[in-house]
Amino acid sequence: MVQVINKLIGAKYIAIARTWVPTMVGWGSVGGVALVHFTDWRLILDCVPYINGKFKDI
């Protein structure tokens, strides 16, 4: 599998992509938190089992 990817993309670009993985993970996490913050956070957090029970309607 790795050899096929090496032939298609090339070792140079795989090395470049590996250096960018931590940055992409960091910005993806920030984007996810921003999405929850700026949208209807309760709608999203209702899918999390532990948090779901804390916001029962009265």
N, C-alpha and C positions, 0 to 999 in steps of 0.2 A: 504494500500500500504506500509506504513512504517513497519507494522508488518511482512509483507512478506519479506522485505529487512532485517529486524532484524533476522528473522529465517534463511535466506540464508547466510548472511554475519556474523552477530553477532554484538552485541552492542559495544564490545571492538574495533573491526576494523572500525566501523562507527565513533567512537570517534577519533580514530587515523586519519582517512581520513579527518575529519572536521578540525583538527589542521593543515593539510597540504594544505588545499584549498588556503589560501592566498599566500603561497609559489608557488604553481602551477600557480596561476593567474599571479603572478609577473614574473616568468620565461617564461610563455606563451607570455606575453606582450613583454618581451625583445626579445624572439625568433621571434615574428611577426615583430618587428621593424628591427631586424637584417636581416630577409628575404627580407623586402622591400629595405633595404640599400644595400645588397650585390647582389641583382638580378636586373632585369630591372625595376627600381622603377617607371618609367613613365608608363609602361604597367599596373602595379598594380594600380597606382594612377589615371589612366584614368577611372577607375570604380567608383571613388568618384565624385559625381555630382559637388560639388563646385570647386574642383581642376581641373576638366576635361576641363573647358573653358579657363583656364589660359595658356595652352600649345598648342594653335592652331598652326599648321604648316604654315609657311609663304609662 
